[in-house]
Amino acid sequence: MKHGKKYRESLTKYDAAKKYDVAQACKLVKDLHYAKFDETVELAVTLHLEKNQTMRDTLVFPHQFTGEKRVLVFCKEDRVQEALDAGATYAGSTEYIDKVKGGWTDFDVAVATPDMMKDVGRLGMVLGRKGLMPNPKTGTVTTDITAAVSELKKGRTEFRADKGGVIHIAVGKVSMSENDTAENVNTFLSELNRKKPTDAKAGFVRSVSLSSTMGPGVWIDYKEEA
């Protein structure tokens, strides 16, 4: 991949092979930022996952940086008002299942009550492809609609490892303070360590890097917690 002049210039401003602590990495990413828009700061974590291991969960960052999420709740008619009162943007059953079947995905996250999953599960071609399928592991299949919607409105974020064992997750914006971004990074790394598979071996986290949307990556010197 051929990079532009500004990208190549940013590479001369730091040691791209060196590993930095989280605070230094956050400062560097901010300093190396050159695009005219407010770039997203992204973390890439490569994991050592065995064939039977996966990593998928959620967390709430201490410092929010995204707009309010549009939440769709798949539920029976008698719980629609409860979902809307909790802050859901949309709530219902058949009408929204039919809309999604038709390709409608004008929402950021979907929640479903367990009694709706038989029908919602058939929307895999649409929801699965966009990573919107409700899942018990991420708290989006639940009987507690109010708690789920409340957490999502606060900014609860899902993360998952791809087929290569890499988690890509946004942790801030370059306009944020370095301290706030660093706190978000440390929160994620602590959560990742806390929720790693019980049979994970030493060296579970292979590498951690931080970058802005357009900028180069900065390696983080990650010390795996015991």
C-alpha atoms as a printed R data frame, in Angstrom:
    type eleno elety resid chain resno       x       y      z
1   ATOM     1    CA   MET     A     1   0.000   0.000  0.000
2   ATOM     2    CA   LYS     A     2   1.377   3.371 -1.013
3   ATOM     3    CA   HIS     A     3   1.034   6.137  1.577
4   ATOM     4    CA   GLY     A     4   0.834   9.871  0.957
5   ATOM     5    CA   LYS     A     5   3.453  12.514  1.678
6   ATOM     6    CA   LYS     A     6   1.981  13.586  5.031
7   ATOM     7    CA   TYR     A     7   1.873  10.003  6.252
8   ATOM     8    CA   ARG     A     8   5.516   9.458  5.263
9   ATOM     9    CA   GLU     A     9   6.505  12.700  6.979
10  ATOM    10    CA   SER     A    10   4.814  11.595 10.205
11  ATOM    11    CA   LEU     A    11   6.940   8.440 10.214
12  ATOM    12    CA   THR     A    12  10.075  10.594 10.561
13  ATOM    13    CA   LYS     A    13   8.815  12.136 13.807
14  ATOM    14    CA   TYR     A    14   9.137   9.056 16.009
15  ATOM    15    CA   ASP     A    15  10.722   5.608 16.246
16  ATOM    16    CA   ALA     A    16   8.171   3.334 14.544
17  ATOM    17    CA   ALA     A    17   9.912   0.200 15.851
18  ATOM    18    CA   LYS     A    18   9.923   1.281 19.506
19  ATOM    19    CA   LYS     A    19   7.266   0.334 22.060
20  ATOM    20    CA   TYR     A    20   5.834   3.144 24.201
21  ATOM    21    CA   ASP     A    21   3.789   3.180 27.375
22  ATOM    22    CA   VAL     A    22   0.099   4.019 26.999
23  ATOM    23    CA   ALA     A    23   0.442   7.692 27.958
24  ATOM    24    CA   GLN     A    24   3.331   8.244 25.535
25  ATOM    25    CA   ALA     A    25   1.505   6.410 22.745
26  ATOM    26    CA   CYS     A    26  -1.605   8.561 23.197
27  ATOM    27    CA   LYS     A    27   0.486  11.734 23.048
28  ATOM    28    CA   LEU     A    28   2.318  10.528 19.942
29  ATOM    29    CA   VAL     A    29  -0.869   9.613 18.102
30  ATOM    30    CA   LYS     A    30  -2.233  13.078 18.857
31  ATOM    31    CA   ASP     A    31   1.025  14.751 17.731
32  ATOM    32    CA   LEU     A    32   1.212  12.663 14.543
33  ATOM    33    CA   HIS     A    33  -2.346  13.531 13.544
34  ATOM    34    CA   TYR     A    34  -2.416  15.506 10.294
35  ATOM    35    CA   ALA     A    35  -5.878  15.129  8.756
36  ATOM    36    CA   LYS     A    36  -8.219  18.117  8.829
37  ATOM    37    CA   PHE     A    37 -11.092  16.182 10.433
38  ATOM    38    CA   ASP     A    38 -11.397  14.876 13.974
39  ATOM    39    CA   GLU     A    39  -9.858  11.438 13.472
40  ATOM    40    CA   THR     A    40 -10.863   8.447 15.534
41  ATOM    41    CA   VAL     A    41  -8.156   6.912 17.723
42  ATOM    42    CA   GLU     A    42  -8.124   3.160 17.198
43  ATOM    43    CA   LEU     A    43  -6.579   0.297 19.135
44  ATOM    44    CA   ALA     A    44  -5.508  -2.944 17.435
45  ATOM    45    CA   VAL     A    45  -4.821  -5.884 19.740
46  ATOM    46    CA   THR     A    46  -3.534  -9.193 18.366
47  ATOM    47    CA   LEU     A    47  -4.391 -12.188 20.539
48  ATOM    48    CA   HIS     A    48  -3.121 -15.736 20.740
49  ATOM    49    CA   LEU     A    49  -6.376 -17.685 20.411
50  ATOM    50    CA   GLU     A    50  -6.554 -21.452 20.294
51  ATOM    51    CA   LYS     A    51  -8.976 -23.057 17.833
52  ATOM    52    CA   ASN     A    52 -11.703 -23.405 20.461
53  ATOM    53    CA   GLN     A    53 -11.266 -19.911 21.888
54  ATOM    54    CA   THR     A    54 -13.093 -16.707 21.032
55  ATOM    55    CA   MET     A    55 -13.123 -13.201 22.440
56  ATOM    56    CA   ARG     A    56 -16.319 -11.185 22.310
57  ATOM    57    CA   ASP     A    57 -17.716  -8.921 24.993
58  ATOM    58    CA   THR     A    58 -18.698  -5.344 25.837
59  ATOM    59    CA   LEU     A    59 -17.530  -2.493 28.036
60  ATOM    60    CA   VAL     A    60 -18.389   1.100 28.885
61  ATOM    61    CA   PHE     A    61 -15.526   3.565 28.463
62  ATOM    62    CA   PRO     A    62 -15.034   6.190 31.187
63  ATOM    63    CA   HIS     A    63 -14.837   8.923 28.532
64  ATOM    64    CA   GLN     A    64 -17.406   8.874 25.735
65  ATOM    65    CA   PHE     A    65 -16.587  10.112 22.250
66  ATOM    66    CA   THR     A    66 -19.422   8.936 19.997
67  ATOM    67    CA   GLY     A    67 -22.892  10.294 19.409
68  ATOM    68    CA   GLU     A    68 -25.890   8.769 21.127
69  ATOM    69    CA   LYS     A    69 -26.650   5.313 19.792
70  ATOM    70    CA   ARG     A    70 -29.902   4.476 18.002
71  ATOM    71    CA   VAL     A    71 -31.188   1.340 19.721
72  ATOM    72    CA   LEU     A    72 -33.720  -1.056 18.184
73  ATOM    73    CA   VAL     A    73 -35.461  -3.436 20.585
74  ATOM    74    CA   PHE     A    74 -37.163  -6.554 19.239
75  ATOM    75    CA   CYS     A    75 -39.894  -7.329 21.768
76  ATOM    76    CA   LYS     A    76 -43.553  -8.274 22.105
77  ATOM    77    CA   GLU     A    77 -46.195  -5.534 21.994
78  ATOM    78    CA   ASP     A    78 -46.703  -5.515 25.778
79  ATOM    79    CA   ARG     A    79 -43.055  -4.421 26.299
80  ATOM    80    CA   VAL     A    80 -42.768  -1.797 23.569
81  ATOM    81    CA   GLN     A    81 -43.558   1.137 25.858
82  ATOM    82    CA   GLU     A    82 -41.054  -0.123 28.440
83  ATOM    83    CA   ALA     A    83 -38.353  -0.156 25.754
84  ATOM    84    CA   LEU     A    84 -39.229   3.324 24.519
85  ATOM    85    CA   ASP     A    85 -39.335   4.693 28.061
86  ATOM    86    CA   ALA     A    86 -35.842   3.246 28.628
87  ATOM    87    CA   GLY     A    87 -34.560   5.251 25.658
88  ATOM    88    CA   ALA     A    88 -34.873   2.880 22.703
89  ATOM    89    CA   THR     A    89 -35.217   4.646 19.359
90  ATOM    90    CA   TYR     A    90 -37.380   1.870 17.926
91  ATOM    91    CA   ALA     A    91 -39.242  -1.037 19.528
92  ATOM    92    CA   GLY     A    92 -41.568  -3.700 18.196
93  ATOM    93    CA   SER     A    93 -41.765  -7.159 16.707
94  ATOM    94    CA   THR     A    94 -43.162  -8.159 13.328
95  ATOM    95    CA   GLU     A    95 -43.042  -4.695 11.757
96  ATOM    96    CA   TYR     A    96 -39.319  -4.297 12.469
97  ATOM    97    CA   ILE     A    97 -38.483  -7.889 11.540
98  ATOM    98    CA   ASP     A    98 -40.103  -7.249  8.157
99  ATOM    99    CA   LYS     A    99 -38.238  -3.941  7.737
100 ATOM   100    CA   VAL     A   100 -34.890  -5.590  8.482
101 ATOM   101    CA   LYS     A   101 -35.716  -8.433  6.078
102 ATOM   102    CA   GLY     A   102 -36.056  -5.735  3.455
103 ATOM   103    CA   GLY     A   103 -32.552  -4.456  4.209
104 ATOM   104    CA   TRP     A   104 -33.359  -1.666  6.689
105 ATOM   105    CA   THR     A   105 -30.555  -1.122  9.233
106 ATOM   106    CA   ASP     A   106 -31.045   2.499 10.297
107 ATOM   107    CA   PHE     A   107 -29.890   1.793 13.863
108 ATOM   108    CA   ASP     A   108 -26.597   1.282 15.686
109 ATOM   109    CA   VAL     A   109 -27.362  -1.666 17.950
110 ATOM   110    CA   ALA     A   110 -30.161  -4.217 18.346
111 ATOM   111    CA   VAL     A   111 -31.527  -5.757 21.537
112 ATOM   112    CA   ALA     A   112 -33.939  -8.687 21.683
113 ATOM   113    CA   THR     A   113 -35.890 -10.439 24.386
114 ATOM   114    CA   PRO     A   114 -35.282 -14.218 24.399
115 ATOM   115    CA   ASP     A   115 -38.822 -14.965 23.170
116 ATOM   116    CA   MET     A   116 -38.075 -12.983 19.982
117 ATOM   117    CA   MET     A   117 -34.854 -14.736 19.020
118 ATOM   118    CA   LYS     A   118 -36.558 -17.509 17.039
119 ATOM   119    CA   ASP     A   119 -37.691 -14.865 14.540
120 ATOM   120    CA   VAL     A   120 -34.746 -12.467 14.934
121 ATOM   121    CA   GLY     A   121 -32.320 -15.352 14.323
122 ATOM   122    CA   ARG     A   122 -33.681 -15.632 10.780
123 ATOM   123    CA   LEU     A   123 -32.327 -12.137 10.048
124 ATOM   124    CA   GLY     A   124 -28.748 -13.382 10.019
125 ATOM   125    CA   MET     A   125 -28.159 -12.453  6.393
126 ATOM   126    CA   VAL     A   126 -28.776  -8.799  7.254
127 ATOM   127    CA   LEU     A   127 -27.882  -8.404 10.927
128 ATOM   128    CA   GLY     A   128 -25.011 -10.896 11.006
129 ATOM   129    CA   ARG     A   129 -23.258  -9.306  8.056
130 ATOM   130    CA   LYS     A   130 -23.303  -5.905  9.760
131 ATOM   131    CA   GLY     A   131 -22.439  -7.201 13.230
132 ATOM   132    CA   LEU     A   132 -25.863  -6.203 14.571
133 ATOM   133    CA   MET     A   133 -27.232  -9.600 15.603
134 ATOM   134    CA   PRO     A   134 -28.283  -9.616 19.298
135 ATOM   135    CA   ASN     A   135 -26.172 -11.987 21.370
136 ATOM   136    CA   PRO     A   136 -26.422 -13.157 25.011
137 ATOM   137    CA   LYS     A   137 -22.624 -12.795 25.381
138 ATOM   138    CA   THR     A   138 -22.871  -9.055 24.806
139 ATOM   139    CA   GLY     A   139 -25.992  -8.543 26.908
140 ATOM   140    CA   THR     A   140 -28.165  -7.751 23.911
141 ATOM   141    CA   VAL     A   141 -30.395 -10.793 24.344
142 ATOM   142    CA   THR     A   142 -32.038 -10.178 27.696
143 ATOM   143    CA   THR     A   143 -35.290  -9.987 29.622
144 ATOM   144    CA   ASP     A   144 -34.061  -6.789 31.336
145 ATOM   145    CA   ILE     A   145 -34.771  -4.328 28.523
146 ATOM   146    CA   THR     A   146 -34.434  -1.233 30.706
147 ATOM   147    CA   ALA     A   147 -30.940  -2.099 31.954
148 ATOM   148    CA   ALA     A   148 -29.700  -3.124 28.505
149 ATOM   149    CA   VAL     A   149 -30.933   0.020 26.768
150 ATOM   150    CA   SER     A   150 -29.658   2.240 29.584
151 ATOM   151    CA   GLU     A   151 -26.153   0.758 29.335
152 ATOM   152    CA   LEU     A   152 -26.127   1.082 25.549
153 ATOM   153    CA   LYS     A   153 -27.212   4.707 25.747
154 ATOM   154    CA   LYS     A   154 -24.333   5.335 28.148
155 ATOM   155    CA   GLY     A   155 -22.009   4.087 25.425
156 ATOM   156    CA   ARG     A   156 -21.560   0.381 26.065
157 ATOM   157    CA   THR     A   157 -19.328  -0.826 23.232
158 ATOM   158    CA   GLU     A   158 -18.950  -4.310 21.803
159 ATOM   159    CA   PHE     A   159 -15.564  -5.748 20.885
160 ATOM   160    CA   ARG     A   160 -14.701  -9.000 19.184
161 ATOM   161    CA   ALA     A   161 -11.680 -10.725 17.706
162 ATOM   162    CA   ASP     A   162 -11.755 -11.355 13.969
163 ATOM   163    CA   LYS     A   163 -10.719 -14.621 12.309
164 ATOM   164    CA   GLY     A   164  -7.082 -13.610 12.615
165 ATOM   165    CA   GLY     A   165  -7.397 -13.047 16.364
166 ATOM   166    CA   VAL     A   166  -7.249  -9.254 16.085
167 ATOM   167    CA   ILE     A   167  -9.541  -6.846 17.931
168 ATOM   168    CA   HIS     A   168 -10.014  -3.435 16.334
169 ATOM   169    CA   ILE     A   169 -11.764  -0.954 18.618
170 ATOM   170    CA   ALA     A   170 -12.187   2.819 18.679
171 ATOM   171    CA   VAL     A   171 -10.983   4.308 21.973
172 ATOM   172    CA   GLY     A   172 -11.284   8.049 21.391
173 ATOM   173    CA   LYS     A   173 -10.899  11.062 19.120
174 ATOM   174    CA   VAL     A   174  -7.745  13.089 18.472
175 ATOM   175    CA   SER     A   175  -9.598  16.117 19.871
176 ATOM   176    CA   MET     A   176  -9.805  14.424 23.281
177 ATOM   177    CA   SER     A   177  -7.184  15.021 25.932
178 ATOM   178    CA   GLU     A   178  -4.317  12.528 26.011
179 ATOM   179    CA   ASN     A   179  -5.239  11.605 29.585
180 ATOM   180    CA   ASP     A   180  -8.833  10.746 28.662
181 ATOM   181    CA   THR     A   181  -7.726   8.631 25.708
182 ATOM   182    CA   ALA     A   182  -5.128   6.873 27.861
183 ATOM   183    CA   GLU     A   183  -7.745   6.098 30.493
184 ATOM   184    CA   ASN     A   184  -9.989   4.563 27.819
185 ATOM   185    CA   VAL     A   185  -7.092   2.461 26.503
186 ATOM   186    CA   ASN     A   186  -6.170   1.229 29.981
187 ATOM   187    CA   THR     A   187  -9.823   0.457 30.743
188 ATOM   188    CA   PHE     A   188 -10.075  -1.696 27.639
189 ATOM   189    CA   LEU     A   189  -6.798  -3.542 28.288
190 ATOM   190    CA   SER     A   190  -7.835  -4.281 31.884
191 ATOM   191    CA   GLU     A   191 -11.231  -5.523 30.721
192 ATOM   192    CA   LEU     A   192  -9.593  -7.690 28.074
193 ATOM   193    CA   ASN     A   193  -7.329  -9.264 30.676
194 ATOM   194    CA   ARG     A   194 -10.244  -9.808 33.062
195 ATOM   195    CA   LYS     A   195 -12.370 -11.545 30.439
196 ATOM   196    CA   LYS     A   196  -9.739 -13.606 28.648
197 ATOM   197    CA   PRO     A   197 -10.463 -17.351 28.371
198 ATOM   198    CA   THR     A   198  -9.781 -19.242 31.592
199 ATOM   199    CA   ASP     A   199  -7.480 -21.606 29.709
200 ATOM   200    CA   ALA     A   200  -5.527 -18.805 28.003
201 ATOM   201    CA   LYS     A   201  -1.781 -19.323 28.099
202 ATOM   202    CA   ALA     A   202   0.953 -16.797 28.841
203 ATOM   203    CA   GLY     A   203   1.413 -14.478 25.896
204 ATOM   204    CA   PHE     A   204  -2.322 -14.238 25.267
205 ATOM   205    CA   VAL     A   205  -1.861 -10.646 24.073
206 ATOM   206    CA   ARG     A   206   0.686 -10.759 21.284
207 ATOM   207    CA   SER     A   207   0.786  -7.078 20.366
208 ATOM   208    CA   VAL     A   208  -0.977  -3.760 20.939
209 ATOM   209    CA   SER     A   209  -0.833  -0.735 18.677
210 ATOM   210    CA   LEU     A   210  -2.568   2.634 18.595
211 ATOM   211    CA   SER     A   211  -3.228   4.926 15.642
212 ATOM   212    CA   SER     A   212  -5.516   7.633 14.347
213 ATOM   213    CA   THR     A   213  -7.714   6.961 11.322
214 ATOM   214    CA   MET     A   214  -5.162   8.278  8.833
215 ATOM   215    CA   GLY     A   215  -1.972   8.190 10.891
216 ATOM   216    CA   PRO     A   216   0.733   5.569 11.436
217 ATOM   217    CA   GLY     A   217   0.599   2.984 14.197
218 ATOM   218    CA   VAL     A   218   2.419   3.336 17.520
219 ATOM   219    CA   TRP     A   219   3.375   0.150 19.355
220 ATOM   220    CA   ILE     A   220   2.358  -0.074 23.020
221 ATOM   221    CA   ASP     A   221   4.602  -1.791 25.561
222 ATOM   222    CA   TYR     A   222   1.930  -4.016 27.094
223 ATOM   223    CA   LYS     A   223   2.692  -5.920 30.269
224 ATOM   224    CA   GLU     A   224   0.292  -8.816 30.645
225 ATOM   225    CA   GLU     A   225  -1.394  -8.937 34.032
226 ATOM   226    CA   ALA     A   226  -1.109 -12.105 36.077
